[in-house]
Amino acid sequence: MIHETSAEDASGLKWFKSSYSDSSNGNDCVEIATTPATIHLRDSKNPQGPRLHFAPAAWADFVSYAAQS
């Protein structure tokens, strides 16, 4: 996992939120953007703030684990 303090190099990414996001506030969710090598995550309330990114295998492991909950 990599943590970055700003989203300066993310200008070309296409961000989207999960179809499972059901907050009463539409801006209160986590957004993701994918590239062939990386899955990027950010807070929709602070799109220029910190974000995380993961290798696809690590993201797939997380999604599999989260689906079991």
ZIRA-V825995 format. One line per field, one symbol per residue. ss: DSSP state (~ for helix, > for strand, _ for the rest). phi: phi as a letter, one per 40 degrees, with the letter a starting at -180 (. if undefined). psi: psi as a letter, one per 40 degrees, with the letter a starting at -180 (. if undefined). A space follows every 50 residues. Layout:
# ZIRA-V825995
ss: ???
phi: ???
psi: ???
This chain:
# ZIRA-V825995
ss: _>>>___~~~_____>>____________>>>>>____>>>>>~~~____ >>>>_~~~~~~~~~~~~__
phi: .bbbcabdcbcccbcabccccbccbccbabbbbbbdbabbbacccacccc ababcdccccccccccccc
psi: hhhieifdeedeihiiiieehfidheegihiiiiideihiiihdegdeai iiiiidddddddddddde.
